[in-house]
Amino acid sequence: MAMKTTFLVQTFVLKRKRLMPGDRQVSPTSSGALKRAEAMASRLPGTAALQIVADDETGELESATILGQYGEVPDDFAENVREA
């Protein structure tokens, strides 16, 4: 069981006056994900930088951690990440 850590930036867009998940972009480092999320938040309603740890072979999720949030994100975003 080999665990793999992935850093990604989740964007949020407004659809029908509601915040919805937009594109996701993978980043090679946590600091890179934070910098990218912060920069993208100036053009979008909101972004979040995440650290995902999963089993490389099965894809089973071990943990998901919010590294940083910028701008507006859905109210239940942190709760949903913890449940994942």
Kinemage of the C-alpha trace (Angstrom):
@kinemage 1
@onewidth
@group {chain A} dominant
@subgroup {mainchain}
@vectorlist {calphas} color= white
{ca met a 1} P 0.000 0.000 0.000
{ca ala a 2} L 1.817 3.095 -1.266
{ca met a 3} L 0.359 6.405 -0.173
{ca lys a 4} L 0.578 9.313 -2.601
{ca thr a 5} L 0.141 12.981 -1.709
{ca thr a 6} L -1.362 15.287 -4.301
{ca phe a 7} L -1.749 19.046 -4.031
{ca leu a 8} L -4.504 20.715 -5.972
{ca val a 9} L -6.352 23.970 -6.413
{ca gln a 10} L -10.148 23.847 -6.502
{ca thr a 11} L -11.827 26.843 -8.099
{ca phe a 12} L -15.378 28.038 -7.443
{ca val a 13} L -17.642 29.799 -9.934
{ca leu a 14} L -21.065 31.427 -9.670
{ca lys a 15} L -23.902 29.590 -11.421
{ca arg a 16} L -27.415 30.872 -10.912
{ca lys a 17} L -26.190 32.952 -7.960
{ca arg a 18} L -24.750 29.868 -6.223
{ca leu a 19} L -21.107 28.961 -5.688
{ca met a 20} L -20.294 25.759 -7.521
{ca pro a 21} L -17.028 23.827 -7.968
{ca gly a 22} L -15.131 24.829 -11.086
{ca asp a 23} L -11.892 23.463 -12.489
{ca arg a 24} L -9.217 21.656 -10.486
{ca gln a 25} L -5.514 22.064 -11.129
{ca val a 26} L -2.767 19.842 -9.749
{ca ser a 27} L 0.302 21.504 -8.257
{ca pro a 28} L 3.652 19.830 -7.498
{ca thr a 29} L 4.038 21.356 -3.997
{ca ser a 30} L 1.888 22.695 -1.180
{ca ser a 31} L 3.410 26.157 -1.471
{ca gly a 32} L 2.777 26.105 -5.212
{ca ala a 33} L -0.871 25.196 -4.636
{ca leu a 34} L -1.263 28.018 -2.104
{ca lys a 35} L 0.351 30.589 -4.408
{ca arg a 36} L -1.719 29.468 -7.396
{ca ala a 37} L -4.962 29.518 -5.400
{ca glu a 38} L -4.233 33.009 -4.082
{ca ala a 39} L -3.410 34.316 -7.558
{ca met a 40} L -6.474 32.726 -9.161
{ca ala a 41} L -8.791 34.147 -6.477
{ca ser a 42} L -8.307 37.614 -7.947
{ca arg a 43} L -10.080 36.430 -11.136
{ca leu a 44} L -12.654 34.067 -9.619
{ca pro a 45} L -15.172 34.245 -6.778
{ca gly a 46} L -13.061 31.824 -4.719
{ca thr a 47} L -10.415 29.107 -4.611
{ca ala a 48} L -9.042 26.560 -2.180
{ca ala a 49} L -5.704 24.755 -1.975
{ca leu a 50} L -5.999 21.111 -0.896
{ca gln a 51} L -3.711 18.262 0.100
{ca ile a 52} L -5.067 14.834 -0.823
{ca val a 53} L -3.480 11.632 0.484
{ca ala a 54} L -4.650 8.437 -1.216
{ca asp a 55} L -3.517 4.877 -1.808
{ca asp a 56} L -1.659 4.911 -5.125
{ca glu a 57} L -2.803 1.395 -6.020
{ca thr a 58} L -6.478 1.376 -5.021
{ca gly a 59} L -7.233 5.104 -5.118
{ca glu a 60} L -8.760 4.871 -1.631
{ca leu a 61} L -8.780 8.274 0.041
{ca glu a 62} L -6.779 8.482 3.276
{ca ser a 63} L -7.244 12.189 4.017
{ca ala a 64} L -8.126 15.544 2.501
{ca thr a 65} L -6.867 18.747 4.100
{ca ile a 66} L -7.643 22.354 3.225
{ca leu a 67} L -4.337 24.231 3.093
{ca gly a 68} L -5.904 27.613 2.365
{ca gln a 69} L -9.088 29.307 1.151
{ca tyr a 70} L -9.276 32.575 -0.770
{ca gly a 71} L -12.336 34.613 -1.661
{ca glu a 72} L -15.747 33.008 -1.398
{ca val a 73} L -16.179 29.265 -0.975
{ca pro a 74} L -19.410 27.346 -0.273
{ca asp a 75} L -20.423 27.379 3.404
{ca asp a 76} L -20.311 23.581 3.614
{ca phe a 77} L -16.998 23.158 1.751
{ca ala a 78} L -14.848 22.459 4.837
{ca glu a 79} L -17.435 20.026 6.186
{ca asn a 80} L -17.575 18.158 2.879
{ca val a 81} L -13.773 17.893 2.718
{ca arg a 82} L -13.630 16.419 6.244
{ca glu a 83} L -16.263 13.814 5.318
{ca ala a 84} L -14.365 12.715 2.198
